[in-house]
Amino acid sequence: MSGPLRWRFEVVEGSCGSDGRVESLAASSSTLELLGEFGPEAPAREAPRAAESLAYCRRLARKHEENFPVLSRLLPAELVDPFAAVYAFCRWSDDLGDELGADAAAREKATGLLGWWRRETVAWGSWVEARRAGGALEGDGARAGAGRPWHPVFVALAEVSRDRPLPVGPMLDLIDAFEQDQRVTRYETWEELVDYCSRSANPVGRLVLAIGGVGDAGARLGGGSGKSDRDEHGLELGATGLGVQARTILEQSDALCTALQLTNFWQDVRRDLVDRDRIYLPRRETGFDEATLRDFMARSEDPRARVPYIRAVRRLVERTRGMFDASAGLAGIVPREIATPVGLFHSFGRATLRQIDATGCTTLWARPRLSRSAKARLLVRALVMSRVRRYRESGRAGRGAASRGSDAGERGARV
């Protein structure tokens, strides 16, 4: 899983039922192993209960040790389940597109499964909208039917969206990006790559904003054609019908998520090429095609291969750094509940980009990664900043209450 999708949760599991369905979900070692029970050809079955589905999503999120840890102790307790449910949706979307293989047959099968996942997402969105409108809906654990969610991920999403509505648009955009992965494996220009990131990465940030209560999280920036003007980083400019604050939040969120995705691309050049037959280095900016990259990869000690590669990737790293600069203030303007995870996404992404640069941008031969000590320092800093932020907010609230009390006293004295 790439870019801002690389999350890790450490949560404490609770007991959820005793009829064996939790154990069935827990026993699966991969998302694809559940296709027999919850895939497009699965027989009609009773939907898992909300508690079971949420426990499954927490386990799935906790299982993946990746670059962007979001520990539950840094989150308000009420956000752990929404984050886990969104992660599980992203995980399933990514696995359906990536885990079947890289040949033509695998991509054809992945396209079919992603089409099914899209239909399930649309059905979930319609069902949740009907529930919000006050329609009579079946209770927890009812058999699938009439569009009611029956896949554990969508059952979990339906549960968390009772209090925190999630826009369906970003979910469909994410699926669209994974469908594009089955058709497009090479990119000519920076603009093409950033356009891909607008669907492969930015939707994740929008869902995080929705979890935090940003009401415009699903709004589209730019014109309806999808070909709006872009800034020097290739990011979309302008948003219609949005206030200045909302527009700023969305623009910075998109900049951050695109930067995270690009950082992952520069980090995983070798793995994407060898394991997935994908090249995300834009050819026009680097001058590299597949043959050149494979030739360079085989000449790891040859300066005639290393120098041009390093120079090209360093230019891409510099452009990506500008996106992190553009989104540096995001944690300070989003709702307090999500300020800490948003700050972590930024600090971990920026630190990873810095590590790529510090190791010489030699990612075609070795994958740079943050050390455990570096991750620990970032997490401790996030924990300290979170507590400082809460202390300051409580202090402002206390001063405000004291001021109101003083004003009331003065009015009483005048009377």
Secondary structure as GFF3:
##gff-version 3
##sequence-region A 1 415
A	DSSP	three_ten_helix	3	5	.	.	.	ID=ss1
A	DSSP	beta_strand	7	8	.	.	.	ID=ss2
A	DSSP	alpha_helix	21	27	.	.	.	ID=ss3
A	DSSP	three_ten_helix	31	34	.	.	.	ID=ss4
A	DSSP	alpha_helix	35	38	.	.	.	ID=ss5
A	DSSP	alpha_helix	50	63	.	.	.	ID=ss6
A	DSSP	beta_strand	68	69	.	.	.	ID=ss7
A	DSSP	three_ten_helix	72	74	.	.	.	ID=ss8
A	DSSP	alpha_helix	77	98	.	.	.	ID=ss9
A	DSSP	alpha_helix	104	132	.	.	.	ID=ss10
A	DSSP	alpha_helix	152	160	.	.	.	ID=ss11
A	DSSP	alpha_helix	168	183	.	.	.	ID=ss12
A	DSSP	alpha_helix	190	200	.	.	.	ID=ss13
A	DSSP	alpha_helix	202	211	.	.	.	ID=ss14
A	DSSP	alpha_helix	244	267	.	.	.	ID=ss15
A	DSSP	alpha_helix	269	276	.	.	.	ID=ss16
A	DSSP	alpha_helix	283	286	.	.	.	ID=ss17
A	DSSP	alpha_helix	290	297	.	.	.	ID=ss18
A	DSSP	alpha_helix	303	326	.	.	.	ID=ss19
A	DSSP	three_ten_helix	330	332	.	.	.	ID=ss20
A	DSSP	alpha_helix	336	358	.	.	.	ID=ss21
A	DSSP	alpha_helix	372	414	.	.	.	ID=ss22
###
